[in-house]
Amino acid sequence: MFGPDFMFQLSSIRITPIFYGLCLLVCMAPLNAQTETDSSEEGWGDDWGAPVKAKPWSVDWHGFAEGAFSVRTRDNPVISGDDVLDEGRLQLEGNYHQSWLTLQGKLDLLGDAVLSDADIIWREAWMSFPLGQAIDVRAGRQILTWGMGDLVFLNDLFPKDYISFFSGRDDEYLKAPSDAIKFSGYSSNINADFIWHPVFNSDLTLRGDRLSYFSPLLGAEAAAPPAFRPDDPDKEFDNGEFALRLYNTLRGVEWALYGYRGFFKQAIGMELTTMEPVYNRMNSFGASLRGSWRGAILFTEYSYYDSVDDEQGNDPLVPNSQSRYLAGMERELLPKLTLGLQYYMEWTHDHDAMEASAPSTEFLPDAHRHVLTMRLTRSLRRDNLMLSIFGFYSPSDEDYYLRPSLYYRFSDHLNMTVGANVFDGQEIHTFFGQMQHNSNIYGRIRYSF
Amino acid sequence: MLKSRLYLLLIASGLTLSCVTGAADLTDADQIVHQANLVQYYAADDGRSIARMTIIDARGNRQMRQFTILRKDVEEGADQRYLVVFSRPPDVHGTVFRVEKHVKRDDDRWLYLPDLDLVKRISAGDKRTSFVGTHYYYEDVSGRNENEDAHELEETTDTYYVIKNTPRNPGSVEFAYYRAWVDKKSFLPMKSIYYDQSDKEYRRIEVEKTEDFQGHTTATQVKVSDLISGGHTLAQFRYIQYDMGMPDNIFSERSLRNPPAKWLKAQ
């Protein structure tokens, strides 16, 4: 799995200024914290914090400082630098709650030495309030998730940040924020979520500045410059996204129906006149079930992606309609050792029409793409040490993606994660195969407060 | 209908309690264990408490967990609903744990991770493993099914019934047996000691403080010791309130994303 170049990279890791500075900061911080919490004999103190605060207008503050570093384990033919991540991040979170109103803000200050960039990113900025007894409204920038899959998404068409996911940032950064209004209605028979994104929120896909990608136009791996930045649809009401979920639980079985009107989340289509990548119209509907059986969690999900601009599947510039199917299970094998397995399938409809109309069939997806995933998690030392491996393997694409990681919790404030993103495949144009020169190992150290 | 049956049951059990405490000692181990189970895990129809657990390992390193726990009984002595909302430490702040406890089948458990907005369903796990990194086990928090053990009244002292509990299925648990000291007045188990195959004690749960809330004697400070590693967890419970009249619908997915402040907040 790890070749000689991997070992070479290990020995040549350079600790860069940002990472080093943050490590120092993070390592010094708990010294202060220790003295604070040790004021009384058992380290109690009488401050029971937010749940018992009676003061109005009191804001609950949290956050973390984190240093993250990630380096390529193979030479990349189109990107010369080895660093994938070298960044320091400070997250500040404020939460205010009074009888009917909740306000939440989460702000990331990011210093990035790989792209020589500094950024201020609102990760969350929302207000939440009830409308009557049975409806909650959440408006603003928020993280949205639904669906059954473990790192596999079908009806969840909220934006994903695949750059963060593949480069070694925390799992939470796979979910990119949405600017949306969410109405949640509850009753004893059925619950409903209706979400409106006034402006289309695309996935953040590989751009070529940090990680290279396969370009079907070039027929080869590509990197920046120019960075791959497709134009979003115009900001019109009709180009907003609408998502609906109806769900409930019946005798321990959770069921849900989903609907979506918007666009493919990735710019996989092409504009004829400019030959620029474009987001094509897409509507979807689907369903899911989840229950427990003999100590295991079993789940299944289906989604139909309706490619509105290419119903016949014979337009080579527009992606075809697809059916996506997922079945999975999770169970504890031994105390604190959990196994998760999933089977996922993408069925591209009208594949014959696609082949007939395409100028070249070399890089076309198969009619059926099969993916198997496995997650093994072992938790040790009263959950302070977590070993985990997640693997994707596609027998049809003949490619794989492995995510081993080790998480250690030094204290309530300080934790560390080291891991790897290992990609390989027989061909350079498949989903994980195109990532084979982006394999990396990473380390993160985080001080939470 | 169920409600009125529950009240009848409560009144009946209350009556039995006052009768027996005033009269002769109990001699039926099963009855004592059943009574202790009701007192420890089924006080009133519902209850709220804020728990703080300090974990101290053998080297003196300290960690803390603080959470508010809401509980409602579906049926006295049987199924229950739990909502556990974490406020500390910072990396688990906002995490919510929901349990539908079933006596006749596996519990249904969900975990809400706010950073991902993810509602994760958790498989029925071994109930005798660490609860959120403390020396408590899941089973210590939500109760052990009394039918899992055979009960034997070993001794009746001035203050305690001493019960030996032997698992009916020894392969399912890590202990060979455990001994519980049940207070004769309150029926609260004040001490439990777990023994291995060679009769060596390796785990101890001790109630260090109790208080009376609305007529229910409640443990407010508990120490759980791991005698092998030398670590222990000290738990304090405060802001305890019973019979708040919690509606069923607060034990739902809605509460994972919007924890029900009205019921969580200490008055």
Interface residues (C-beta under 8 A of the other chain):
Chain A: T37 D38 E42 G43 W44 W48 G49 A50 P51 V52 H62 G63 F64 H97 S99 T102 S128 D136 Q142 I143 L144 T145 D171 E172 L174 K175 S184 Y186 S188 N191 Y247 T249 G252 E254 R290 S292 G295 A296 I297 F299 E330 R331 E332 L334 P335 K336 T338 R382 D383 N384 R409 S411 D412 H413 N415 R446 S448 F449
Chain B: I50 R52 T54 I55 I56 N61 R62 Q63 M64 Q66 T68 V85 S87 R88 P89 P90 D91 H93 E100 D106 D108 D115 L116 D117 L118 V119 R121 I122 S123 A124 G125 D126 R128 T129 S130 V132 G133 T134 H135 L234 Q236 R238 Y239 N249 S252 E253 R254 R257 N258 A261 L264 K265 A266
